[in-house]
Amino acid sequence: MVTWWITTQNQTNVKTANFFRLFCFDLVLLNTLTKEVVKIMKIISFKICPFVQRVTALLESKEIPYEVEYISLSNKPQWFLDISPNGQVPVLITDSGTALFESDAIVEYLDEVSEPIEHHVKPEQRAIDRAWSYMATKNYLVQCSAMRSADNQTLNERASKLGKIFQKAENALKTGPFFKGETLSNIDIAWLPLLHRANIIRSHTGYDFLDGFPKVQAWQHAIMETGLVEKSVANDFEEAFTGFYLSNQTYLGNECNCTSTLDSKCADGSCC
Ligand SMILES: N[C@@H](CCC(=O)N[C@@H](CS)C(=O)NCC(=O)O)C(=O)O
């Protein structure tokens, strides 16, 4: 009986030891795999930068996971200057650790390493789409400077420059809801920061960069409905954005041109 008990115990101990050995091995394996999986892309960002938002909107539309690290542009950290030849955001650090700069190059890289959001685009059409995208990105800073205008005349001059590209989009837009029709494309992603910012300015001040462009307004609405706008920025984006562009240093921050009766904030005067 005693011999049987000792034998059984030994067998149980061996089984238990084997079980723990396998368990520990699995844990090590899982840990290694998890470390591989959590190696995701990182975007070096400045909260209200439209070039960054174009990249994060693309990542969101492709459902690619990424991390964001914010930096101060008035006091750029040395590690950032070391990896960013132009000293600008966005920088994308790939999952293998390479730093990429210039938003156009980053967007093109993302399209090469992941599924495009629109399939079967022929090279000629892709070139046309890129040209429409560049039209938007070349005007991000025009919109930024318009929003920072200190007086009405400067705002009008800068807004009319922006109006020229909205007119081109107005002429090119067909039945919508998106630029090329039913499907979201890279063109929509490139214009998203311009349309998002115009929407915030309109809702806070009543001033509409898209006034007189009904098709662009409908397009803006469709893009706002996608949910990509909120996903592509920080939770406190609007606060940071209005703090900068609607401060008491800007015409838009000081003067409320409440023309829209649809805007409840403007209707009750609380935006002014
Ligand atoms: N051509 C660049 C423009 C990026 C850009 O202008 N980023 C601004 C913030 S929105 C920046 O980093 N400014 C800091 C600086 O120029 O020193 C791109 O497309 O990535």
The ligand as an ORCA input file, in Angstrom:
! r2SCAN-3c Opt
* xyz 0 1
  N       5.836     69.377    -45.687
  C       5.635     68.909    -44.341
  C       4.921     70.005    -43.564
  C       4.712     69.631    -42.114
  C       4.536     70.865    -41.228
  O       4.491     71.997    -41.701
  N       4.446     70.617    -39.913
  C       4.405     71.717    -38.992
  C       3.292     71.552    -37.963
  S       1.710     71.582    -38.718
  C       5.717     71.726    -38.204
  O       6.216     70.704    -37.820
  N       6.232     72.921    -37.960
  C       7.416     73.108    -37.187
  C       8.514     73.768    -37.975
  O       8.367     73.973    -39.192
  O       9.536     74.070    -37.366
  C       4.811     67.622    -44.371
  O       4.010     67.466    -45.309
  O       5.004     66.754    -43.491
*
